[in-house]
């Protein structure tokens, strides 16, 4: 019988050797670490450890149970303590500790990826009764009998979105505050928080309140505040419709380090010798927005019918940061549309032209409009051409809705 060479024997045996693991850890230990890292990511994002409670979402409750078990098992603590830069293992378990025979291998199996498991006895992502009630309440809406009172609010919001006066923003996990007067988009439908009821205690001991929600499709709901917050979590496309007071607009003053200067709002005064312009020169202004220098924009104004075929002077400028220039220009033109200058002149070729960017608006009214855009109160005002000033918008349905005062 031939003798095996030791090197040949080593090569044969190496085929049966267990694969090496990174950092010398077993596959089970790797799964324990992976499960712990999920908890760490949750803490980094939410700024707190996961907590128990029926009102919490299912993933947070899963992380809370997992953390309790990891804290209770010495084998797991020994593996994870060098990685615990957040001090998560220092807390005491808040549920009963596992039985002595519940060891690290069993926990590793529980934390293992279950994708592909077809066992019908395995229940995954089963919603609690509270989550089921929330989903039912969202779907259980009734016709809003006084929707005509709220319809102008939805029309105004849609117009504000088009002009850039409002913007839609994702609803951050750490900021799901809900107040009367707020607008949101949920499941593709715009909703308005018309009323926030008195605080009430739930069976879980939490403080909640009943809302009156009006939807753009003419329905309404009396959903609980916490149920609406959970609905936002379930809809990744949910959005908050925010007004300028949340910080999107920046005019004049000093720019923040991360602001991008988008351009300049300019107000021009015409030097035309047209009789009507001459008579009302201090009242007639052109309002526009440019991404370059205003002086460059108005060069050669006397050859352009847009500028009334006359030279112009700059009456005022306002720096613009982080805003869509076209939308902002449209906003001003819509705000002062009732005072648009109705004048016809002939261009260089003798063709009649009606410039659209000139308005019979005093400079102080334009200044006030800029300030109200900055502080977010412009939605409550309209321009009155007879009084030549901004005035409070007419109440909707006989009273001003919450959040519009």
ABEGO torsion letter per residue (X at the ends): XBBBBAAAAAAAAAAABBBBBBGGBBAAAAAAAAAAAAAAAAAAAAGBBBBBEAABBAAAAAAAAAAAAAAABAAAAAAAAAABAAGAAABBBABBBBBAABBAAAAAAAABBABGBABAABBBGBBBAAAAAAAAAAABBBBBAAAAAAAAAAAAAAAAAAAGABBBBBBBAABABBBBGBBBBBGGBBBBBABBBBBBBBAAGBBBBBBBBBBAAGBBBABBAAAAAAAAAABAABBBBBBAAAGABBBEEBBBAABBBAEBBBBBBBABABAAAAAAAAABBBBBBBABBAAAAABGAAABAAAGGBBBBBABBBBBBGBBAAAAAAAAAAAAAAABBBBBBBBAAGBBBBBAABBBBBAAAAAAAAAAAAAGAAAABBBBAAAGBBBBBBBBGGBBBBGAX
